[in-house]
Amino acid sequence: MEFVEPLLQYHPTDQDLKLLLIVFGVFWVVFFFLGAFDKVTIFTDYKDLSWGGAIVISPFCMLLCLSWFAPEPVPKNYDFLFETTQTTIVSVIFLLVIAAGLIVTLLNAIAANGIIVGVLVWIFKVVSSCLIVLVLFRMFEALTNENRKVGTIFLVFGLFGLLMFVIRLLVNGERVENRKMLS
């Protein structure tokens, strides 16, 4: 366990974080194009995409539900997740949904791509699901903003069309399977 202590004492610098961001950006672009050109299966079908979305949406829903149970004002040592039986039940249900989403998307990625590429695709799927959900939330926010303009509405619908195009590219299980059959 002596190798763990230096890891715990390590504090990343700004340069380390920038390098990590660059490496991750290149990783994301590479896997996006591998999926877009049907070299690897990203999402096997829309059900797989939905599980990816559940990974991201469930924490928001959990926090919303738990906020209904929180007393006003919230006491200093209040355990937001497990304070009462009700909050524990809500927390466990949503944590199980998140875990199921992570497991199902991992198993689908490995089944379609093999273990090594599958794990890398799984990381891409989780990040892509986060990006898709965040973009959808931002689009909804722009559409419901009281100060929105007609141009904003057109822009949001244009971006929505682009997002749907990207999603269709990433839900490529059937196309990759057909490509493998032809080879």
Secondary structure, DSSP 8 states (H G I E B T S, - for coil): -TTHHHHHH----HHHHHHHHHHHHHHHHHHHHHHHTTSS-SBSSHHHHHHHHHHHHHHHHHHHHHHHHS-SS--TT--TTTSSHHHHHHHHHHHHHHHHHHHHHHHHHHHHH-HHHHHHHHHHHHHHHHHHHHHHHHHHHHHH-TT--HHHHHHHHHHHHHHHHHHHHHB-HHHHHHHHHH-
